Amino acid sequence: VGLVTCTLEVTPNGKSSGINAEYGWRPNYEPPQYPYIPPHVTKPKEHRRLFLVRLPERAMFAVPRNYKLVAAPLFELYDNSNGYGPVISTLPQNLSRFSYVYA
């Protein structure tokens, strides 16, 4: 599913744009992920992207029954890949790259 499709599903007018907050390359299907294509790799097997999309004021999260939605503070996510996985544990670093205006 592309970003445009996700944006149209999330916002009613589809005008919200996503920001590419993180990307990673994997030379093979093993856990290490690099922010660049390693020099010895000609065709990487996977390109992972994480997008930051602004949600409307009223949004509903749909969580499957076999999953659990957990509210965790950012300091607990930081450098805790054993507990939350390699992608979610990098959220604090990726979110710190942006300036936020609270209105």
Secondary structure by P-SEA (a helix, b strand, c coil): ccaaaaaaaccccccccccccccccccccccccccccccccccccbbbbbbbbbbccbbbbbbcccbbbbbccccccccccccccccccaaaaaaacbbbbcc
